[in-house]
Amino acid sequence: MKRLFQCGARWVSRRGLWDARGSQIVEFAVTLPLITVFVVGIFDFGSAFGLKQRMMNAVREGARVGANQPTADLSQSPPPSVRTVAQVVVSSLTGAKVNDCGLAGTTPVASGTLTWTVTGTSCAAGNVVLTINRGYTFTVPAVSPYTQTMTVAATQVTLTYPYKWQFGNVITLLVPTASYAGTTQLSVAATLQNLN
C-alpha cells in the first residue's frame, strides 16, 4: 500500500517527497557559489566606486586650495604652497577614512617644471602617488567677438591609488584554477585655474 502525503495543494508519495528535497539541496549547492561571486562582485565594485569618489573629493579640494595659493614661492624646494596642497589632500583622505599609505610624512619631490610628486609606500597593494602640477596650462577656444585662443595657467592635482579586489578570493569557487591579479590603479585628477 502506497502512503500519500499532502504537499501544498497536491498529494505525493513519500519517495516523491524525498526526491523533491534532494533536488532542492543539489540546486542550492550549485547556485550558492554563483550567488557568493555575485554578492562579492557587487560589494567589491561598490567599494572601488566609493573609494574613487572619496579620492576625487580629495583632489578637488587640493586643486581648489592650490589655485588660490601664490605662485611667488615656486622657486623654493619644495614650495610651501605645494606642501599645503599635499596636506589638504592627505587631510581629505584621512577625513574620508581612506588610508593615506604614508603620504602625510613624505616631502614633495620635484618631478618636472613646476611639478612635484609625493609617494606613499606603506600600502601593501602598491604605492600611492600624488602629483601636483602648479604650471599646468590649457587653451580656451576663441568665442565671438574674440579671435584669439587664450592660454590659462592652472593647478592640476592627480592621485593614483592601488585598489585590492576581493573578487579574486571567491572566483576560485567557480573556477578552481583561476588566477586573478587582484590590484588596479585607480586614478583621478582635478584642474582649476590659478587665481594668484
Contact map, one row per residue, 1 for C-alpha under 8 A:
1110000000000000000000000000000000000000000000000000000000000000000000000000000000000000000000000000000000000000000000000000000000000000000000000000000000000000000000000000000000000000000000000000
1111000000001000000000000000000000000000000000000000000000000000000000000000000000000000000000000000000000000000000000000000000000000000000000000000000000000000000000000000000000000000000000000000
1111100000001100000000000000000000000000000000000000000000000000000000000000000000000000000000000000000000000000000000000000000000000000000000000000000000000000000000000000000000000000000000000000
0111110000111100000000000000000000000000000000000000000000000000000000000000000000000000000000000000000000000000000000000000000000000000000000000000000000000000000000000000000000000000000000000000
0011111000111100000000000000000000000000000000000000000000000000000000000000000000000000000000000000000000000000000000000000000000000000000000000000000000000000000000000000000000000000000000000000
0001111111110000000000000000000000000000000000000000000000000000000000000000000000000000000000000000000000000000000000000000000000000000000000000000000000000000000000000000000000000000000000000000
0000111111110000100000000000000000000000000000000000000000000000000000000000000000000000000000000000000000000000000000000000000000000000000000000000000000000000000000000000000000000000000000000000
0000011111100000000000000000000000000000000000000000000000000000000000000000000000000000000000000000000000000000000000000000000000000000000000000000000000000000000000000000000000000000000000000000
0000011111100000000000000000000000000000000000000000000000000000000000000000000000000000000000000000000000000000000000000000000000000000000000000000000000000000000000000000000000000000000000000000
0000011111110000000000000000000000000000000000000000000000000000000000000000000000000000000000000000000000000000000000000000000000000000000000000000000000000000000000000000000000000000000000000000
0001111111111000000000000000000000000000000000000000000000000000000000000000000000000000000000000000000000000000000000000000000000000000000000000000000000000000000000000000000000000000000000000000
0001111001111101100000000000000000000000000000000000000000000000000000000000000000000000000000000000000000000000000000000000000000000000000000000000000000000000000000000000000000000000000000000000
0111100000111111100000000000000000000000000000000000000000000000000000000000000000000000000000000000000000000000000000000000000000000000000000000000000000000000000000000000000000000000000000000000
0011100000011111110000000000000000000000000000000000000000000000000000000000000000000000000000000000000000000000000000000000000000000000000000000000000000000000000000000000000000000000000000000000
0000000000001111111000000000000000000000000000000000000000000000000000000000000000000000000000000000000000000000000000000000000000000000000000000000000000000000000000000000000000000000000000000000
0000000000011111111100000000000000000000000000000000000000000000000000000000000000000000000000000000000000000000000000000000000000000000000000000000000000000000000000000000000000000000000000000000
0000001000011111111110000000000000000000000000000000000000000000000000000000000000000000000000000000000000000000000000000000000000000000000000000000000000000000000000000000000000000000000000000000
0000000000000111111111000000000000000000000000000000000000000000000000000000000000000000000000000000000000000000000000000000000000000000000000000000000000000000000000000000000000000000000000000000
0000000000000011111111100000000000000000000000000000000000000000000000000000000000000000000000000000000000000000000000000000000000000000000000000000000000000000000000000000000000000000000000000000
0000000000000001111111110000000000000000000000000000000000000000000000000000000000000000000000000000000000000000000000000000000000000000000000000000000000000000000000000000000000000000000000000000
0000000000000000111111111000000000000000000000000000000000000000000000000000000000000000000000000000000000000000000000000000000000000000000000000000000000000000000000000000000000000000000000000000
0000000000000000011111111100000000000000000000000000000000000000000000000000000000000000000000000000000000000000000000000000000000000000000000000000000000000000000000000000000000000000000000000000
0000000000000000001111111110000000000000000000000000000000000000000000000000000000000000000000000000000000000000000000000000000000000000000000000000000000000000000000000000000000000000000000000000
0000000000000000000111111111000000000000000000000000000000000000000000000000000000000000000000000000000000000000000000000000000000000000000000000000000000000000000000000000000000000000000000000000
0000000000000000000011111111100000000000000000000000000000000000000000000000000000000000000000000000000000000000000000000000000000000000000000000000000000000000000000000000000000000000000000000000
0000000000000000000001111111110000000000000000000000000000000000000000000000000000000000000000000000000000000000000000000000000000000000000000000000000000000000000000000000000000000000000000000000
0000000000000000000000111111111000000000000000000000000000000000000000000000000000000000000000000000000000000000000000000000000000000000000000000000000000000000000000000000000000000000000000000000
0000000000000000000000011111111100000000000000000000000000000000000000000000000000000000000000000000000000000000000000000000000000000000000000000000000000000000000000000000000000000000000000000000
0000000000000000000000001111111110000000000000000000000000000000000000000000000000000000000000000000000000000000000000000000000000000000000000000000000000000000000000000000000000000000000000000000
0000000000000000000000000111111111000000000000000000000000000000000000000000000000000000000000000000000000000000000000000000000000000000000000000000000000000000000000000000000000000000000000000000
0000000000000000000000000011111111100000000000000000000000000000000000000000000000000000000000000000000000000000000000000000000000000000000000000000000000000000000000000000000000000000000000000000
0000000000000000000000000001111111110000000000000000000000000000000000000000000000000000000000000000000000000000000000000000000000000000000000000000000000000000000000000000000000000000000000000000
0000000000000000000000000000111111111000000000000000000000000000000000000000000000000000000000000000000000000000000000000000000000000000000000000000000000000000000000000000110000000000000000000000
0000000000000000000000000000011111111100000000000000000000000000000000000000000000000000000000000000000000000000000000000000000000000000000000000000000000000000000000000000010000000000000000000000
0000000000000000000000000000001111111110000000000000000000000000000000000000000000000000000000000000000000000000000000000000000000000000000000000000000000000000000000000000000000000000000000000000
0000000000000000000000000000000111111111000000000000000000000000000000000000000000000000000000000000000000000000000000000000000000000000000000000000000000000000000000000100000000000000000000000000
0000000000000000000000000000000011111111100000000000000000000000000000000000000000000000000000000000000000000000000000000000000000000000000000000000000000000000000000100110100000000000000000000000
0000000000000000000000000000000001111111110000000000000000000000000000000000000000000000000000000000000000000000000000000000000000000000000000000000000000000000000000000000000000000000000000000000
0000000000000000000000000000000000111111111000000000000000000000000000000000000000000000000000000000000000000000000000000000000000000000000000000000000000000000000000000000000000000000000000000000
0000000000000000000000000000000000011111111100000000000000000000000000000000000000000000000000000000000000000000000000000000000000000000000000000000000000000000000001100100000000000000000000000000
0000000000000000000000000000000000001111111110000000000000000000000000000000000000000000000000000000000000000000000000000000000000000000000000000000000000000000000001100000000000000000000000000000
0000000000000000000000000000000000000111111111000000000000000000000000000000000000000000000000000000000000000000000000000000000000000000000000000000000000000000000000000000000000000000000000000000
0000000000000000000000000000000000000011111111100000000000000000000000000000000000000000000000000000000000000000000000000000000000000000000000000000000000000000000000000000000000000000000000000000
0000000000000000000000000000000000000001111111110000000000000000000000000000000000000000000000000000000000000000000000000000000000000000000000000000000000000000000011100000000000000000000000000000
0000000000000000000000000000000000000000111111111000000000000000000000000000000000000000000000000000000000000000000000000000000000000000000000000000000000000000000000000000000000000000000000000000
0000000000000000000000000000000000000000011111111100000000000000000000000000000000000000000000000000000000000000000000000000000000000000000000000000000000000000000000000000000000000000000000000000
0000000000000000000000000000000000000000001111111110000000000000000000000000000000000000000000000000000000000000000000000000000000000000000000000000000000000000000000000000000000000000000000000000
0000000000000000000000000000000000000000000111111111000000000000000000000000000000000000000000000000000000000000000000000000000000000000000000000000000000000000001000000000000000000000000000000000
0000000000000000000000000000000000000000000011111111100000000000000000000000000000000000000000000000000000000000000000000000000000000000000000000000000000000000000000000000000000000000000000000000
0000000000000000000000000000000000000000000001111111110000000000000000000000000000000000000000000000000000000000000000000000000000000000000000000000000000000000000000000000000000000000000000000000
0000000000000000000000000000000000000000000000111111111000000000000000000000000000000000000000000100000000000000000000000000000000000000000000000000000000000000000000000000000000000000000000000000
0000000000000000000000000000000000000000000000011111111100000000000000000000000000000000000000000000000000000000000000000000000000000000000000000000000000000000000000000000000000000000011100000000
0000000000000000000000000000000000000000000000001111111110000000000000000000000000000000000000000000000000000000000000000000000000000000000000000000000000000000000000000000000000000000000000000000
0000000000000000000000000000000000000000000000000111111111000000000000000000000000000000000010010100000000000000000000000000000000000000000000000000000000000000000000000000000000000000000000000000
0000000000000000000000000000000000000000000000000011111111100000000000000000000000000000000010000000000000000000000000000000000000000000000000000000000000000010000000000000000000000000000100000000
0000000000000000000000000000000000000000000000000001111111110000000000000000000000000000000000000000000000000000000000000000000000000000000000000000000000000000000000000000000000000000000111000000
0000000000000000000000000000000000000000000000000000111111111000000000000000000000000000000100000000000000000000000000000000000000000000000000000000000000000000000000000000000000000000000000000000
0000000000000000000000000000000000000000000000000000011111111100000000000000000000000001110110000000000000000000000000000000000000000000000000000000000000000000000000000000000000000000000000000000
0000000000000000000000000000000000000000000000000000001111111110000000000000000000000000100000000000000000000000000000000000000000000000000000000000000000001110000000000000000000000000000111000000
0000000000000000000000000000000000000000000000000000000111111111000000000000000000000000000000000000000000000000000000000000000000000000000000000000000000001000000000000000000000000000000011100000
0000000000000000000000000000000000000000000000000000000011111111100000000000000000000001100100000000000000000000000000000000000000000000000000000000000000000000000000000000000000000000000000000000
0000000000000000000000000000000000000000000000000000000001111111110000000000000000001101100000000000000000000000000000000000000000000000000000000000000000001000000000000000000000000000000000000000
0000000000000000000000000000000000000000000000000000000000111111111000000000000000001000000000000000000000000000000000000000000000000000000000000000000000111000000000000000000000000000000001110000
0000000000000000000000000000000000000000000000000000000000011111111100000000000000000000000000000000000000000000000000000000000000000000000000000000000000000000000000000000000000000000000000010000
0000000000000000000000000000000000000000000000000000000000001111111110000000000000011001000000000000000000000000000000000000000000000000000000000000000000000000000000000000000000000000000000000000
0000000000000000000000000000000000000000000000000000000000000111111110000000000011011000000000000000000000000000000000000000000000000100000000000000000000100000000000000000000000000000000000000100
0000000000000000000000000000000000000000000000000000000000000011111110000000000000000000000000000000000000000000000000000000000000000000000000000000000001100000000000000000000000000000000000011111
0000000000000000000000000000000000000000000000000000000000000001111111000000000000000000000000000000000000000000000000000000000000000000000000000000000000000000000000000000000000000000000000000111
0000000000000000000000000000000000000000000000000000000000000000111111100000000010000000000000000000000000000000000000000000000000000000000000000000000000000000000000000000000000000000000000000111
0000000000000000000000000000000000000000000000000000000000000000000111111000000010000000000000000000000000000000000000000000000000000000000000000000000000000000000000000000000000000000000000000001
0000000000000000000000000000000000000000000000000000000000000000000011111100000010000000000000000000000000000000000000000000000000000100000000000000000000000000000000000000000000000000000000000001
0000000000000000000000000000000000000000000000000000000000000000000001111110000000000000000000000000000000000000000000000000000000000000000000000000000000000000000000000000000000000000000000000000
0000000000000000000000000000000000000000000000000000000000000000000001111111001110000000000000000000000000000000000000000000000000000000000000000000000000000000000000000000000000000000000000000000
0000000000000000000000000000000000000000000000000000000000000000000000111111111010000000000000000000000000000000010000000000000000000000000000000000000000000000000000000000000000000000000000000000
0000000000000000000000000000000000000000000000000000000000000000000000011111101000000000000000000000000000000000000000000000000000000000000000000000000000000000000000000000000000000000000000000000
0000000000000000000000000000000000000000000000000000000000000000000000001111111100000000000000000000000000000000000000000000000000000000000000000000000000000000000000000000000000000000000000000000
0000000000000000000000000000000000000000000000000000000000000000000000000111111000000000000000000000000000000100000000000000000000000000000000000000000000000000000000000000000000000000000000000000
0000000000000000000000000000000000000000000000000000000000000000000000000101111101100000000000000000000000111100000100000000000000000000000000000000000000000000000000000000000000000000000000000000
0000000000000000000000000000000000000000000000000000000000000000000000001111111111100000000000000000000000000000000000000000000000000000000000000000000000000000000000000000000000000000000000000000
0000000000000000000000000000000000000000000000000000000000000000000000001001011111110000000000000000000000000000000000000000000000000000000000000000000000000000000000000000000000000000000000000000
0000000000000000000000000000000000000000000000000000000000000000010011101100001111111000000000000000000000000000000000000000000000000000000000000000000000000000000000000000000000000000000000000000
0000000000000000000000000000000000000000000000000000000000000000010000000000011111111100000000000000000000010000000100000000000000010000000000000000000000000000000000000000000000000000000000000000
0000000000000000000000000000000000000000000000000000000000000000000000000000011111111110000000000000000000110000000000000000000000000000000000000000000000000000000000000000000000000000000000000000
0000000000000000000000000000000000000000000000000000000000000000110000000000000111111111000000000000000000000000000000000000000000000000000000000000000000000000000000000000000000000000000000000000
0000000000000000000000000000000000000000000000000000000000000110110000000000000011111111100000000000000000000000000000000000000000010000000000000000000000000000000000000000000000000000000000000000
0000000000000000000000000000000000000000000000000000000000000100000000000000000001111111110000000000000000010000000001000000000001010000000000000000000000000000000000000000000000000000000000000000
0000000000000000000000000000000000000000000000000000000000000000000000000000000000111111111000000000000100000000000000000000000000000000000000000000000000000000000000000000000000000000000000000000
0000000000000000000000000000000000000000000000000000000001001100100000000000000000011111111100000000000000000000000000000000000000000000000000000000000000000000000000000000000000000000000000000000
0000000000000000000000000000000000000000000000000000000001101100000000000000000000001111111110000000000000000000000000000000000000000000000000000000000000000000000000000000000000000000000000000000
0000000000000000000000000000000000000000000000000000000001000000000000000000000000000111111111000001001100000000000000000000000000000000000000000000000000000000000000000000000000000000000000000000
0000000000000000000000000000000000000000000000000000000000000000000000000000000000000011111111100000000000000000000000000000000000000000000000000000000000000000000000000000000000000000000000000000
0000000000000000000000000000000000000000000000000000000011001000000000000000000000000001111111110000000000000000000000000000000000000000000000000000000000000000000000000000000000000000000000000000
0000000000000000000000000000000000000000000000000000011001000000000000000000000000000000111111111111000000000000000000000000000000000000000000000000000000000000000000000000000000000000000000000000
0000000000000000000000000000000000000000000000000000000000000000000000000000000000000000011111111111000000000000000000000000000000000000000000000000000000000000000000000000000000000000000000000000
0000000000000000000000000000000000000000000000000000000000000000000000000000000000000000001111111100000000000000000000000000000000000000000000000000000000000000000000000000000000000000000000000000
0000000000000000000000000000000000000000000000000000010000000000000000000000000000000000000111111100000000000000000000000000000000000000000000000000000000000000000000000000000000000000000000000000
0000000000000000000000000000000000000000000000000000000000000000000000000000000000000000000011111110000000000000000000000000000000000000000000000000000000000000000000000000000000000000000000000000
0000000000000000000000000000000000000000000000000010010000000000000000000000000000000000000011111111000000000000000000000000000000000000000000000000000000000000000000000000000000000000000000000000
0000000000000000000000000000000000000000000000000000000000000000000000000000000000000000000011001111100000000000000000000000000000000000000000000000000000000000000000000000000000000000000000000000
0000000000000000000000000000000000000000000000000000000000000000000000000000000000000000010011000111111100000000000000010000000100000000000000000000000000000000000000000000000000000000000000000000
0000000000000000000000000000000000000000000000000000000000000000000000000000000000000000000000000011111000000000000000011110001100000000000000000000000000000000000000000000000000000000000000000000
0000000000000000000000000000000000000000000000000000000000000000000000000000000000000000000000000001111111000000000000111110000000000000000000000000000000000000000000000000000000000000000000000000
0000000000000000000000000000000000000000000000000000000000000000000000000000000000000000010000000001111111000000000001111000000100000000000000000000000000000000000000000000000000000000000000000000
0000000000000000000000000000000000000000000000000000000000000000000000000000000000000010010000000001011111000000000000000000000000000000000000000000000000000000000000000000000000000000000000000000
0000000000000000000000000000000000000000000000000000000000000000000000000000000000000000000000000000011111100000000000000000000000000000000000000000000000000000000000000000000000000000000000000000
0000000000000000000000000000000000000000000000000000000000000000000000000000000000000000000000000000011111110000000001110000000000000000000000000000000000000000000000000000000000000000000000000000
0000000000000000000000000000000000000000000000000000000000000000000000000000010000100000000000000000000011111000000001000000000000000000000000000000000000000000000000000000000000000000000000000000
0000000000000000000000000000000000000000000000000000000000000000000000000000010001100100000000000000000001111100000111000000000000000000000000000000000000000000000000000000000000000000000000000000
0000000000000000000000000000000000000000000000000000000000000000000000000000010000000000000000000000000000111110000111000000000000000000000000000000000000000000000000000000000000000000000000000000
0000000000000000000000000000000000000000000000000000000000000000000000000000110000000000000000000000000000011111111110000000000000000000000000000000000000000000000000000000000000000000000000000000
0000000000000000000000000000000000000000000000000000000000000000000000000000000000000000000000000000000000001111101110000000000000000000000000000000000000000000000000000000000000000000000000000000
0000000000000000000000000000000000000000000000000000000000000000000000000000000000000000000000000000000000000111111100000000000000000000000000000000000000000000000000000000000000000000000000000000
0000000000000000000000000000000000000000000000000000000000000000000000000000000000000000000000000000000000000111111000000000000000000010000000000000000000000000000000000000000000000000000000000000
0000000000000000000000000000000000000000000000000000000000000000000000000100000000000000000000000000000000000101111100000000000000001110000000000000000000000000000000000000000000000000000000000000
0000000000000000000000000000000000000000000000000000000000000000000000000000000000000000000000000000000000000111111110000000000000111110000000000000000000000000000000000000000000000000000000000000
0000000000000000000000000000000000000000000000000000000000000000000000000000010001000000000000000000000000011111011111000000000000111000000000000000000000000000000000000000000000000000000000000000
0000000000000000000000000000000000000000000000000000000000000000000000000000000000000000000000000000000000011110001111100000000011110000000000000000000000000000000000000000000000000000000000000000
0000000000000000000000000000000000000000000000000000000000000000000000000000000000000100000000000000001001111000000111110000000011100000000000000000000000000000000000000000000000000000000000000000
0000000000000000000000000000000000000000000000000000000000000000000000000000000000000000000000000000011001000000000011111000001111000000000000000000000000000000000000000000000000000000000000000000
0000000000000000000000000000000000000000000000000000000000000000000000000000000000000000000000000001111001000000000001111110001110000000000000000000000000000000000000000000000000000000000000000000
0000000000000000000000000000000000000000000000000000000000000000000000000000000000000000000000000000111000000000000000111110011100000000000000000000000000000000000000000000000000000000000000000000
0000000000000000000000000000000000000000000000000000000000000000000000000000000000000000000000000000110000000000000000011111011000000000000000000000000000000000000000000000000000000000000000000000
0000000000000000000000000000000000000000000000000000000000000000000000000000000000000000000000000000110000000000000000011111111100000000000000000000000000000000000000000000000000000000000000000000
0000000000000000000000000000000000000000000000000000000000000000000000000000000000000000000000000000000000000000000000000111110000000000000000000000000000000000000000000000000000000000000000000000
0000000000000000000000000000000000000000000000000000000000000000000000000000000000000000000000000000000000000000000000000011111000000000000000000000000000000000011100000000000000000010000000000000
0000000000000000000000000000000000000000000000000000000000000000000000000000000000000000000000000000000000000000000000001111111100000000000000000000000000000000110000000000000000000000000000000000
0000000000000000000000000000000000000000000000000000000000000000000000000000000000000000000000000000100000000000000000111110111110000000000000000000000000000000110000000000000000000000000000000000
0000000000000000000000000000000000000000000000000000000000000000000000000000000000000000000000000001101000000000000000111010011111000000000000000000000000000011110000000000000000000000000000000000
0000000000000000000000000000000000000000000000000000000000000000000000000000000000000000000000000000000000000000000011110000001111100000000000000000000000000011100000000000000000000000000000000000
0000000000000000000000000000000000000000000000000000000000000000000000000000000000000100000000000000000000000000000011100000000111110000000000000000000000001111000000000000000000000000000000000000
0000000000000000000000000000000000000000000000000000000000000000000000000000000000000000000000000000000000000000001111000000000011111000000000000000000000001110000000000000000000000000000000000000
0000000000000000000000000000000000000000000000000000000000000000000000000000000001001100000000000000000000000000001110000000000001111100000000000000000000111100000000000000000000000000000000000000
0000000000000000000000000000000000000000000000000000000000000000000000000000000000000000000000000000000000000000011100000000000000111111000000000000000000111000000000000000000000000000000000000000
0000000000000000000000000000000000000000000000000000000000000000010000100000000000000000000000000000000000000000011000000000000000011111000000000000000001110000000000000000000000000000000000000000
0000000000000000000000000000000000000000000000000000000000000000000000000000000000000000000000000000000000000000111000000000000000001111100000000000000011100000000000000000000000000000000000000000
0000000000000000000000000000000000000000000000000000000000000000000000000000000000000000000000000000000000000000000000000000000000001111110000000000000011110000000000000000000000000000000000000000
0000000000000000000000000000000000000000000000000000000000000000000000000000000000000000000000000000000000000000000000000000000000000011111000000000001111000000000000000000000000000000000000000000
0000000000000000000000000000000000000000000000000000000000000000000000000000000000000000000000000000000000000000000000000000000000000001111100000000001111000000000000000000000000000000000000000000
0000000000000000000000000000000000000000000000000000000000000000000000000000000000000000000000000000000000000000000000000000000000000000111110000000111100000000000000000000000000000000000000000000
0000000000000000000000000000000000000000000000000000000000000000000000000000000000000000000000000000000000000000000000000000000000000000011111000000111100000000000000000000000000000000000000000000
0000000000000000000000000000000000000000000000000000000000000000000000000000000000000000000000000000000000000000000000000000000000000000001111100001110000000000000000000000000000000000000000000000
0000000000000000000000000000000000000000000000000000000000000000000000000000000000000000000000000000000000000000000000000000000000000000000111110111110000000000000000000000000000000000000000000000
0000000000000000000000000000000000000000000000000000000000000000000000000000000000000000000000000000000000000000000000000000000000000000000011111110000000000000000000000000000000000000000000000000
0000000000000000000000000000000000000000000000000000000000000000000000000000000000000000000000000000000000000000000000000000000000000000000001111110000000000000000000000000000000000000000000000000
0000000000000000000000000000000000000000000000000000000000000000000000000000000000000000000000000000000000000000000000000000000000000000000000111110000000000000000000000000000000000000000000000000
0000000000000000000000000000000000000000000000000000000000000000000000000000000000000000000000000000000000000000000000000000000000000000000001111111000000000000000000000000000000000000000000000000
0000000000000000000000000000000000000000000000000000000000000000000000000000000000000000000000000000000000000000000000000000000000000000000001111111100000000000000000000000000000000000000000000000
0000000000000000000000000000000000000000000000000000000000000000000000000000000000000000000000000000000000000000000000000000000000000000000011000111110000000000000000000000000000000000000000000000
0000000000000000000000000000000000000000000000000000000000000000000000000000000000000000000000000000000000000000000000000000000000000000001111000011111000000000000000000000000000000000000000000000
0000000000000000000000000000000000000000000000000000000000000000000000000000000000000000000000000000000000000000000000000000000000000000001111000001111100000000000000000000000000000000000000000000
0000000000000000000000000000000000000000000000000000000000000000000000000000000000000000000000000000000000000000000000000000000000000000111100000000111110000000000000000000000000000000000000000000
0000000000000000000000000000000000000000000000000000000000000000000000000000000000000000000000000000000000000000000000000000000000000000111100000000011111000000000000000000000000000000000000001000
0000000000000000000000000000000000000000000000000000000000000000000000000000000000000000000000000000000000000000000000000000000000000011110000000000001111100000000000000000000000000000000000001100
0000000000000000000000000000000000000000000000000000000000000000001000000000000000000000000000000000000000000000000000000000000000000111110000000000000111110000000000000000000000000000000000111100
0000000000000000000000000000000000000000000000000000000000000010011000000000000000000000000000000000000000000000000000000000000000011111000000000000000011111000000000000000000000000000000000111100
0000000000000000000000000000000000000000000000000000000000000010000000000000000000000000000000000000000000000000000000000000000000011101000000000000000001111100000000000000000000000000000011110000
0000000000000000000000000000000000000000000000000000000000110110000000000000000000000000000000000000000000000000000000000000000001111000000000000000000000111110000000000000000000000000000011100000
0000000000000000000000000000000000000000000000000000000000100000000000000000000000000000000000000000000000000000000000000000000001110000000000000000000000011111000000000000000000000000001111000000
0000000000000000000000000000000000000000000000000000001000100000000000000000000000000000000000000000000000000000000000000000000111100000000000000000000000001111100000000000000000000000001110000000
0000000000000000000000000000000000000000000000000000000000000000000000000000000000000000000000000000000000000000000000000000000111000000000000000000000000000111110000000000000000000000111100000000
0000000000000000000000000000000000000000000000000000000000000000000000000000000000000000000000000000000000000000000000000000011110000000000000000000000000000011111000000000000000000000111000000000
0000000000000000000000000000000000000000000000000000000000000000000000000000000000000000000000000000000000000000000000000000111100000000000000000000000000000001111100000000000000000011110000000000
0000000000000000000000000000000000000000000000010000000000000000000000000000000000000000000000000000000000000000000000000000100000000000000000000000000000000000111110000000000000000011110000000000
0000000000000000000000000000000000000000000000000000000000000000000000000000000000000000000000000000000000000000000000000000100000000000000000000000000000000000011111000000000000000111000000000000
0000000000000000000000000000000000000000000100000000000000000000000000000000000000000000000000000000000000000000000000000000000000000000000000000000000000000000001111110000000000000111000000000000
0000000000000000000000000000000000000001100100000000000000000000000000000000000000000000000000000000000000000000000000000000000000000000000000000000000000000000000111111100000000000100000000000000
0000000000000000000000000000000000001001100100000000000000000000000000000000000000000000000000000000000000000000000000000000000000000000000000000000000000000000000011111110000000000100000000000000
0000000000000000000000000000000000000000000000000000000000000000000000000000000000000000000000000000000000000000000000000000000000000000000000000000000000000000000011111111000000111100000000000000
0000000000000000000000000000000000000000000000000000000000000000000000000000000000000000000000000000000000000000000000000000000000000000000000000000000000000000000001111111000000000000000000000000
0000000000000000000000000000000000011001000000000000000000000000000000000000000000000000000000000000000000000000000000000000000000000000000000000000000000000000000001111111110000000000000000000000
0000000000000000000000000000000000001000000000000000000000000000000000000000000000000000000000000000000000000000000000000000000000000000000000000000000000000000000000111111111101000000000000000000
0000000000000000000000000000000000000000000000000000000000000000000000000000000000000000000000000000000000000000000000000000000000000000000000000000000000000000000000011111111111100000000000000000
0000000000000000000000000000000010001000000000000000000000000000000000000000000000000000000000000000000000000000000000000000000000000000000000000000000000000000000000000111111100000000000000000000
0000000000000000000000000000000011000000000000000000000000000000000000000000000000000000000000000000000000000000000000000000000000000000000000000000000000000000000000000111111100000000000000000000
0000000000000000000000000000000000000000000000000000000000000000000000000000000000000000000000000000000000000000000000000000000000000000000000000000000000000000000000000011111111000000000000000000
0000000000000000000000000000000000000000000000000000000000000000000000000000000000000000000000000000000000000000000000000000000000000000000000000000000000000000000000000011111111000000000000000000
0000000000000000000000000000000000000000000000000000000000000000000000000000000000000000000000000000000000000000000000000000000000000000000000000000000000000000000000000001001111100000000000000000
0000000000000000000000000000000000000000000000000000000000000000000000000000000000000000000000000000000000000000000000000000000000000000000000000000000000000000000000000011001111110000000000000000
0000000000000000000000000000000000000000000000000000000000000000000000000000000000000000000000000000000000000000000000000000000000000000000000000000000000000000000000010001000011111000000000000000
0000000000000000000000000000000000000000000000000000000000000000000000000000000000000000000000000000000000000000000000000000000000000000000000000000000000000000000000010000000001111100000000000000
0000000000000000000000000000000000000000000000000000000000000000000000000000000000000000000000000000000000000000000000000000000000000000000000000000000000000000000000010000000000111110000000000000
0000000000000000000000000000000000000000000000000000000000000000000000000000000000000000000000000000000000000000000000000000000000000000000000000000000000000000000111110000000000011111000000000000
0000000000000000000000000000000000000000000000000000000000000000000000000000000000000000000000000000000000000000000000000000100000000000000000000000000000000000011110000000000000001111100000000000
0000000000000000000000000000000000000000000000000000000000000000000000000000000000000000000000000000000000000000000000000000000000000000000000000000000000000000011110000000000000000111110000000000
0000000000000000000000000000000000000000000000000000000000000000000000000000000000000000000000000000000000000000000000000000000000000000000000000000000000000001111000000000000000000011111000000000
0000000000000000000000000000000000000000000000000001000000000000000000000000000000000000000000000000000000000000000000000000000000000000000000000000000000000001111000000000000000000001111100000000
0000000000000000000000000000000000000000000000000001000000000000000000000000000000000000000000000000000000000000000000000000000000000000000000000000000000000111100000000000000000000000111110000000
0000000000000000000000000000000000000000000000000001001100100000000000000000000000000000000000000000000000000000000000000000000000000000000000000000000000000111000000000000000000000000011111000000
0000000000000000000000000000000000000000000000000000000100110000000000000000000000000000000000000000000000000000000000000000000000000000000000000000000000011110000000000000000000000000001111100000
0000000000000000000000000000000000000000000000000000000100110010000000000000000000000000000000000000000000000000000000000000000000000000000000000000000000011100000000000000000000000000000111110000
0000000000000000000000000000000000000000000000000000000000010010000000000000000000000000000000000000000000000000000000000000000000000000000000000000000001111000000000000000000000000000000011111000
0000000000000000000000000000000000000000000000000000000000000011001000000000000000000000000000000000000000000000000000000000000000000000000000000000000001110000000000000000000000000000000001111100
0000000000000000000000000000000000000000000000000000000000000000001000000000000000000000000000000000000000000000000000000000000000000000000000000000000111100000000000000000000000000000000000111110
0000000000000000000000000000000000000000000000000000000000000000011110000000000000000000000000000000000000000000000000000000000000000000000000000000000011100000000000000000000000000000000000011111
0000000000000000000000000000000000000000000000000000000000000000001110000000000000000000000000000000000000000000000000000000000000000000000000000000000000000000000000000000000000000000000000001111
0000000000000000000000000000000000000000000000000000000000000000001111100000000000000000000000000000000000000000000000000000000000000000000000000000000000000000000000000000000000000000000000000111
